[in-house]
């Protein structure tokens, strides 16, 4: 499950980068970025707790 969360975070960051530099998709791309950052922070916190 942890690897899946990390994979989703990476995909969302890549999608944000493509959207930011390639398309003007408005606030949706930035929401994806926030979700990706939260997922990475949760991954780091969970790994530190183990």
mmCIF file of the N, C-alpha and C atoms, coordinates in Angstrom:
data_MODEL
# 
_entry.id   MODEL 
# 
loop_
_atom_site.group_PDB 
_atom_site.id 
_atom_site.type_symbol 
_atom_site.label_atom_id 
_atom_site.label_alt_id 
_atom_site.label_comp_id 
_atom_site.label_asym_id 
_atom_site.label_entity_id 
_atom_site.label_seq_id 
_atom_site.pdbx_PDB_ins_code 
_atom_site.Cartn_x 
_atom_site.Cartn_y 
_atom_site.Cartn_z 
_atom_site.occupancy 
_atom_site.B_iso_or_equiv 
_atom_site.pdbx_formal_charge 
_atom_site.auth_seq_id 
_atom_site.auth_comp_id 
_atom_site.auth_asym_id 
_atom_site.auth_atom_id 
_atom_site.pdbx_PDB_model_num 
ATOM 1   N N  . UNK A 1 1  ? 0.826  -1.200 0.000   1.00 0.00 ? 1  UNK A N  1 
ATOM 2   C CA . UNK A 1 1  ? 0.000  0.000  0.000   1.00 0.00 ? 1  UNK A CA 1 
ATOM 3   C C  . UNK A 1 1  ? 0.862  1.253  0.000   1.00 0.00 ? 1  UNK A C  1 
ATOM 4   N N  . UNK A 1 2  ? 1.979  1.209  0.716   1.00 0.00 ? 2  UNK A N  1 
ATOM 5   C CA . UNK A 1 2  ? 2.868  2.360  0.775   1.00 0.00 ? 2  UNK A CA 1 
ATOM 6   C C  . UNK A 1 2  ? 3.476  2.689  -0.574  1.00 0.00 ? 2  UNK A C  1 
ATOM 7   N N  . UNK A 1 3  ? 3.856  1.642  -1.316  1.00 0.00 ? 3  UNK A N  1 
ATOM 8   C CA . UNK A 1 3  ? 4.426  1.877  -2.645  1.00 0.00 ? 3  UNK A CA 1 
ATOM 9   C C  . UNK A 1 3  ? 3.387  2.458  -3.592  1.00 0.00 ? 3  UNK A C  1 
ATOM 10  N N  . UNK A 1 4  ? 2.146  2.031  -3.450  1.00 0.00 ? 4  UNK A N  1 
ATOM 11  C CA . UNK A 1 4  ? 1.076  2.562  -4.288  1.00 0.00 ? 4  UNK A CA 1 
ATOM 12  C C  . UNK A 1 4  ? 0.862  4.046  -4.010  1.00 0.00 ? 4  UNK A C  1 
ATOM 13  N N  . UNK A 1 5  ? 0.901  4.427  -2.746  1.00 0.00 ? 5  UNK A N  1 
ATOM 14  C CA . UNK A 1 5  ? 0.738  5.835  -2.371  1.00 0.00 ? 5  UNK A CA 1 
ATOM 15  C C  . UNK A 1 5  ? 1.861  6.676  -2.962  1.00 0.00 ? 5  UNK A C  1 
ATOM 16  N N  . UNK A 1 6  ? 3.075  6.168  -2.884  1.00 0.00 ? 6  UNK A N  1 
ATOM 17  C CA . UNK A 1 6  ? 4.219  6.884  -3.436  1.00 0.00 ? 6  UNK A CA 1 
ATOM 18  C C  . UNK A 1 6  ? 4.092  7.014  -4.950  1.00 0.00 ? 6  UNK A C  1 
ATOM 19  N N  . UNK A 1 7  ? 3.655  5.944  -5.612  1.00 0.00 ? 7  UNK A N  1 
ATOM 20  C CA . UNK A 1 7  ? 3.480  5.963  -7.059  1.00 0.00 ? 7  UNK A CA 1 
ATOM 21  C C  . UNK A 1 7  ? 2.433  6.992  -7.472  1.00 0.00 ? 7  UNK A C  1 
ATOM 22  N N  . UNK A 1 8  ? 1.319  7.032  -6.739  1.00 0.00 ? 8  UNK A N  1 
ATOM 23  C CA . UNK A 1 8  ? 0.271  8.015  -7.031  1.00 0.00 ? 8  UNK A CA 1 
ATOM 24  C C  . UNK A 1 8  ? 0.813  9.426  -6.863  1.00 0.00 ? 8  UNK A C  1 
ATOM 25  N N  . UNK A 1 9  ? 1.593  9.658  -5.822  1.00 0.00 ? 9  UNK A N  1 
ATOM 26  C CA . UNK A 1 9  ? 2.164  10.988 -5.593  1.00 0.00 ? 9  UNK A CA 1 
ATOM 27  C C  . UNK A 1 9  ? 3.078  11.398 -6.747  1.00 0.00 ? 9  UNK A C  1 
ATOM 28  N N  . UNK A 1 10 ? 3.904  10.492 -7.196  1.00 0.00 ? 10 UNK A N  1 
ATOM 29  C CA . UNK A 1 10 ? 4.821  10.799 -8.296  1.00 0.00 ? 10 UNK A CA 1 
ATOM 30  C C  . UNK A 1 10 ? 4.041  11.087 -9.582  1.00 0.00 ? 10 UNK A C  1 
ATOM 31  N N  . UNK A 1 11 ? 3.024  10.280 -9.850  1.00 0.00 ? 11 UNK A N  1 
ATOM 32  C CA . UNK A 1 11 ? 2.210  10.503 -11.053 1.00 0.00 ? 11 UNK A CA 1 
ATOM 33  C C  . UNK A 1 11 ? 1.513  11.860 -10.984 1.00 0.00 ? 11 UNK A C  1 
ATOM 34  N N  . UNK A 1 12 ? 1.001  12.228 -9.819  1.00 0.00 ? 12 UNK A N  1 
ATOM 35  C CA . UNK A 1 12 ? 0.327  13.518 -9.684  1.00 0.00 ? 12 UNK A CA 1 
ATOM 36  C C  . UNK A 1 12 ? 1.299  14.678 -9.873  1.00 0.00 ? 12 UNK A C  1 
ATOM 37  N N  . UNK A 1 13 ? 2.517  14.541 -9.375  1.00 0.00 ? 13 UNK A N  1 
ATOM 38  C CA . UNK A 1 13 ? 3.509  15.602 -9.566  1.00 0.00 ? 13 UNK A CA 1 
ATOM 39  C C  . UNK A 1 13 ? 3.859  15.739 -11.044 1.00 0.00 ? 13 UNK A C  1 
ATOM 40  N N  . UNK A 1 14 ? 4.007  14.612 -11.732 1.00 0.00 ? 14 UNK A N  1 
ATOM 41  C CA . UNK A 1 14 ? 4.299  14.660 -13.166 1.00 0.00 ? 14 UNK A CA 1 
ATOM 42  C C  . UNK A 1 14 ? 3.133  15.295 -13.915 1.00 0.00 ? 14 UNK A C  1 
ATOM 43  N N  . UNK A 1 15 ? 1.909  14.927 -13.548 1.00 0.00 ? 15 UNK A N  1 
ATOM 44  C CA . UNK A 1 15 ? 0.729  15.513 -14.194 1.00 0.00 ? 15 UNK A CA 1 
ATOM 45  C C  . UNK A 1 15 ? 0.664  17.012 -13.948 1.00 0.00 ? 15 UNK A C  1 
ATOM 46  N N  . UNK A 1 16 ? 1.021  17.426 -12.734 1.00 0.00 ? 16 UNK A N  1 
ATOM 47  C CA . UNK A 1 16 ? 1.028  18.858 -12.431 1.00 0.00 ? 16 UNK A CA 1 
ATOM 48  C C  . UNK A 1 16 ? 2.065  19.583 -13.294 1.00 0.00 ? 16 UNK A C  1 
ATOM 49  N N  . UNK A 1 17 ? 3.257  18.999 -13.400 1.00 0.00 ? 17 UNK A N  1 
ATOM 50  C CA . UNK A 1 17 ? 4.316  19.635 -14.183 1.00 0.00 ? 17 UNK A CA 1 
ATOM 51  C C  . UNK A 1 17 ? 3.907  19.767 -15.651 1.00 0.00 ? 17 UNK A C  1 
ATOM 52  N N  . UNK A 1 18 ? 3.318  18.710 -16.200 1.00 0.00 ? 18 UNK A N  1 
ATOM 53  C CA . UNK A 1 18 ? 2.863  18.767 -17.595 1.00 0.00 ? 18 UNK A CA 1 
ATOM 54  C C  . UNK A 1 18 ? 1.768  19.826 -17.740 1.00 0.00 ? 18 UNK A C  1 
ATOM 55  N N  . UNK A 1 19 ? 0.841  19.833 -16.814 1.00 0.00 ? 19 UNK A N  1 
ATOM 56  C CA . UNK A 1 19 ? -0.237 20.807 -16.872 1.00 0.00 ? 19 UNK A CA 1 
ATOM 57  C C  . UNK A 1 19 ? 0.247  22.233 -16.697 1.00 0.00 ? 19 UNK A C  1 
ATOM 58  N N  . UNK A 1 20 ? 1.226  22.417 -15.825 1.00 0.00 ? 20 UNK A N  1 
ATOM 59  C CA . UNK A 1 20 ? 1.727  23.755 -15.547 1.00 0.00 ? 20 UNK A CA 1 
ATOM 60  C C  . UNK A 1 20 ? 2.494  24.307 -16.739 1.00 0.00 ? 20 UNK A C  1 
ATOM 61  N N  . UNK A 1 21 ? 3.318  23.471 -17.346 1.00 0.00 ? 21 UNK A N  1 
ATOM 62  C CA . UNK A 1 21 ? 4.158  23.954 -18.444 1.00 0.00 ? 21 UNK A CA 1 
ATOM 63  C C  . UNK A 1 21 ? 3.509  23.798 -19.820 1.00 0.00 ? 21 UNK A C  1 
ATOM 64  N N  . UNK A 1 22 ? 2.596  22.832 -19.957 1.00 0.00 ? 22 UNK A N  1 
ATOM 65  C CA . UNK A 1 22 ? 2.028  22.567 -21.272 1.00 0.00 ? 22 UNK A CA 1 
ATOM 66  C C  . UNK A 1 22 ? 0.636  23.109 -21.485 1.00 0.00 ? 22 UNK A C  1 
ATOM 67  N N  . UNK A 1 23 ? -0.187 23.081 -20.486 1.00 0.00 ? 23 UNK A N  1 
ATOM 68  C CA . UNK A 1 23 ? -1.588 23.464 -20.640 1.00 0.00 ? 23 UNK A CA 1 
ATOM 69  C C  . UNK A 1 23 ? -1.994 24.412 -19.518 1.00 0.00 ? 23 UNK A C  1 
ATOM 70  N N  . UNK A 1 24 ? -3.029 25.153 -19.773 1.00 0.00 ? 24 UNK A N  1 
ATOM 71  C CA . UNK A 1 24 ? -3.575 26.015 -18.725 1.00 0.00 ? 24 UNK A CA 1 
ATOM 72  C C  . UNK A 1 24 ? -4.878 25.387 -18.250 1.00 0.00 ? 24 UNK A C  1 
ATOM 73  N N  . UNK A 1 25 ? -4.782 24.483 -17.273 1.00 0.00 ? 25 UNK A N  1 
ATOM 74  C CA . UNK A 1 25 ? -5.952 23.728 -16.822 1.00 0.00 ? 25 UNK A CA 1 
ATOM 75  C C  . UNK A 1 25 ? -6.590 24.347 -15.581 1.00 0.00 ? 25 UNK A C  1 
ATOM 76  N N  . UNK A 1 26 ? -6.122 25.498 -15.173 1.00 0.00 ? 26 UNK A N  1 
ATOM 77  C CA . UNK A 1 26 ? -6.727 26.178 -14.031 1.00 0.00 ? 26 UNK A CA 1 
ATOM 78  C C  . UNK A 1 26 ? -6.359 25.553 -12.700 1.00 0.00 ? 26 UNK A C  1 
ATOM 79  N N  . UNK A 1 27 ? -7.285 25.637 -11.745 1.00 0.00 ? 27 UNK A N  1 
ATOM 80  C CA . UNK A 1 27 ? -7.008 25.212 -10.382 1.00 0.00 ? 27 UNK A CA 1 
ATOM 81  C C  . UNK A 1 27 ? -6.883 23.713 -10.203 1.00 0.00 ? 27 UNK A C  1 
ATOM 82  N N  . UNK A 1 28 ? -7.395 22.922 -11.138 1.00 0.00 ? 28 UNK A N  1 
ATOM 83  C CA . UNK A 1 28 ? -7.353 21.467 -10.994 1.00 0.00 ? 28 UNK A CA 1 
ATOM 84  C C  . UNK A 1 28 ? -5.921 20.956 -10.869 1.00 0.00 ? 28 UNK A C  1 
ATOM 85  N N  . UNK A 1 29 ? -5.021 21.479 -11.662 1.00 0.00 ? 29 UNK A N  1 
ATOM 86  C CA . UNK A 1 29 ? -3.640 21.026 -11.628 1.00 0.00 ? 29 UNK A CA 1 
ATOM 87  C C  . UNK A 1 29 ? -3.018 21.331 -10.267 1.00 0.00 ? 29 UNK A C  1 
ATOM 88  N N  . UNK A 1 30 ? -3.324 22.475 -9.711  1.00 0.00 ? 30 UNK A N  1 
ATOM 89  C CA . UNK A 1 30 ? -2.752 22.844 -8.425  1.00 0.00 ? 30 UNK A CA 1 
ATOM 90  C C  . UNK A 1 30 ? -3.342 22.005 -7.297  1.00 0.00 ? 30 UNK A C  1 
ATOM 91  N N  . UNK A 1 31 ? -4.591 21.620 -7.431  1.00 0.00 ? 31 UNK A N  1 
ATOM 92  C CA . UNK A 1 31 ? -5.187 20.708 -6.453  1.00 0.00 ? 31 UNK A CA 1 
ATOM 93  C C  . UNK A 1 31 ? -4.477 19.357 -6.507  1.00 0.00 ? 31 UNK A C  1 
ATOM 94  N N  . UNK A 1 32 ? -4.161 18.887 -7.709  1.00 0.00 ? 32 UNK A N  1 
ATOM 95  C CA . UNK A 1 32 ? -3.417 17.632 -7.850  1.00 0.00 ? 32 UNK A CA 1 
ATOM 96  C C  . UNK A 1 32 ? -2.043 17.740 -7.193  1.00 0.00 ? 32 UNK A C  1 
ATOM 97  N N  . UNK A 1 33 ? -1.409 18.878 -7.337  1.00 0.00 ? 33 UNK A N  1 
ATOM 98  C CA . UNK A 1 33 ? -0.108 19.077 -6.708  1.00 0.00 ? 33 UNK A CA 1 
ATOM 99  C C  . UNK A 1 33 ? -0.222 19.005 -5.192  1.00 0.00 ? 33 UNK A C  1 
ATOM 100 N N  . UNK A 1 34 ? -1.215 19.649 -4.629  1.00 0.00 ? 34 UNK A N  1 
ATOM 101 C CA . UNK A 1 34 ? -1.408 19.631 -3.185  1.00 0.00 ? 34 UNK A CA 1 
ATOM 102 C C  . UNK A 1 34 ? -1.646 18.197 -2.698  1.00 0.00 ? 34 UNK A C  1 
ATOM 103 N N  . UNK A 1 35 ? -2.463 17.444 -3.419  1.00 0.00 ? 35 UNK A N  1 
ATOM 104 C CA . UNK A 1 35 ? -2.713 16.052 -3.043  1.00 0.00 ? 35 UNK A CA 1 
ATOM 105 C C  . UNK A 1 35 ? -1.433 15.237 -3.101  1.00 0.00 ? 35 UNK A C  1 
ATOM 106 N N  . UNK A 1 36 ? -0.619 15.456 -4.119  1.00 0.00 ? 36 UNK A N  1 
ATOM 107 C CA . UNK A 1 36 ? 0.640  14.727 -4.253  1.00 0.00 ? 36 UNK A CA 1 
ATOM 108 C C  . UNK A 1 36 ? 1.591  15.061 -3.109  1.00 0.00 ? 36 UNK A C  1 
ATOM 109 N N  . UNK A 1 37 ? 1.679  16.326 -2.749  1.00 0.00 ? 37 UNK A N  1 
ATOM 110 C CA . UNK A 1 37 ? 2.558  16.728 -1.650  1.00 0.00 ? 37 UNK A CA 1 
ATOM 111 C C  . UNK A 1 37 ? 2.088  16.116 -0.332  1.00 0.00 ? 37 UNK A C  1 
ATOM 112 N N  . UNK A 1 38 ? 0.788  16.120 -0.099  1.00 0.00 ? 38 UNK A N  1 
ATOM 113 C CA . UNK A 1 38 ? 0.249  15.515 1.118   1.00 0.00 ? 38 UNK A CA 1 
ATOM 114 C C  . UNK A 1 38 ? 0.566  14.027 1.151   1.00 0.00 ? 38 UNK A C  1 
ATOM 115 N N  . UNK A 1 39 ? 0.422  13.351 0.021   1.00 0.00 ? 39 UNK A N  1 
ATOM 116 C CA . UNK A 1 39 ? 0.712  11.918 -0.045  1.00 0.00 ? 39 UNK A CA 1 
ATOM 117 C C  . UNK A 1 39 ? 2.188  11.639 0.268   1.00 0.00 ? 39 UNK A C  1 
ATOM 118 N N  . UNK A 1 40 ? 3.081  12.477 -0.236  1.00 0.00 ? 40 UNK A N  1 
ATOM 119 C CA . UNK A 1 40 ? 4.512  12.295 0.036   1.00 0.00 ? 40 UNK A CA 1 
ATOM 120 C C  . UNK A 1 40 ? 4.803  12.530 1.516   1.00 0.00 ? 40 UNK A C  1 
ATOM 121 N N  . UNK A 1 41 ? 4.208  13.561 2.091   1.00 0.00 ? 41 UNK A N  1 
ATOM 122 C CA . UNK A 1 41 ? 4.423  13.840 3.518   1.00 0.00 ? 41 UNK A CA 1 
ATOM 123 C C  . UNK A 1 41 ? 3.930  12.678 4.373   1.00 0.00 ? 41 UNK A C  1 
ATOM 124 N N  . UNK A 1 42 ? 2.754  12.143 4.047   1.00 0.00 ? 42 UNK A N  1 
ATOM 125 C CA . UNK A 1 42 ? 2.237  10.988 4.787   1.00 0.00 ? 42 UNK A CA 1 
ATOM 126 C C  . UNK A 1 42 ? 3.163  9.790  4.657   1.00 0.00 ? 42 UNK A C  1 
ATOM 127 N N  . UNK A 1 43 ? 3.715  9.574  3.474   1.00 0.00 ? 43 UNK A N  1 
ATOM 128 C CA . UNK A 1 43 ? 4.655  8.467  3.249   1.00 0.00 ? 43 UNK A CA 1 
ATOM 129 C C  . UNK A 1 43 ? 5.890  8.633  4.126   1.00 0.00 ? 43 UNK A C  1 
ATOM 130 N N  . UNK A 1 44 ? 6.428  9.835  4.175   1.00 0.00 ? 44 UNK A N  1 
ATOM 131 C CA . UNK A 1 44 ? 7.622  10.093 4.985   1.00 0.00 ? 44 UNK A CA 1 
ATOM 132 C C  . UNK A 1 44 ? 7.318  9.909  6.471   1.00 0.00 ? 44 UNK A C  1 
ATOM 133 N N  . UNK A 1 45 ? 6.182  10.399 6.922   1.00 0.00 ? 45 UNK A N  1 
ATOM 134 C CA . UNK A 1 45 ? 5.808  10.264 8.326   1.00 0.00 ? 45 UNK A CA 1 
ATOM 135 C C  . UNK A 1 45 ? 5.625  8.797  8.702   1.00 0.00 ? 45 UNK A C  1 
ATOM 136 N N  . UNK A 1 46 ? 4.953  8.049  7.848   1.00 0.00 ? 46 UNK A N  1 
ATOM 137 C CA . UNK A 1 46 ? 4.727  6.617  8.115   1.00 0.00 ? 46 UNK A CA 1 
ATOM 138 C C  . UNK A 1 46 ? 6.029  5.843  8.123   1.00 0.00 ? 46 UNK A C  1 
ATOM 139 N N  . UNK A 1 47 ? 6.957  6.202  7.238   1.00 0.00 ? 47 UNK A N  1 
ATOM 140 C CA . UNK A 1 47 ? 8.251  5.505  7.198   1.00 0.00 ? 47 UNK A CA 1 
ATOM 141 C C  . UNK A 1 47 ? 9.052  5.828  8.445   1.00 0.00 ? 47 UNK A C  1 
ATOM 142 N N  . UNK A 1 48 ? 8.978  7.073  8.925   1.00 0.00 ? 48 UNK A N  1 
ATOM 143 C CA . UNK A 1 48 ? 9.717  7.472  10.122  1.00 0.00 ? 48 UNK A CA 1 
ATOM 144 C C  . UNK A 1 48 ? 9.140  6.795  11.362  1.00 0.00 ? 48 UNK A C  1 
ATOM 145 N N  . UNK A 1 49 ? 7.846  6.507  11.357  1.00 0.00 ? 49 UNK A N  1 
ATOM 146 C CA . UNK A 1 49 ? 7.202  5.875  12.516  1.00 0.00 ? 49 UNK A CA 1 
ATOM 147 C C  . UNK A 1 49 ? 7.565  4.409  12.629  1.00 0.00 ? 49 UNK A C  1 
ATOM 148 N N  . UNK A 1 50 ? 7.970  3.791  11.517  1.00 0.00 ? 50 UNK A N  1 
ATOM 149 C CA . UNK A 1 50 ? 8.304  2.353  11.542  1.00 0.00 ? 50 UNK A CA 1 
ATOM 150 C C  . UNK A 1 50 ? 9.634  2.076  12.166  1.00 0.00 ? 50 UNK A C  1 
# 
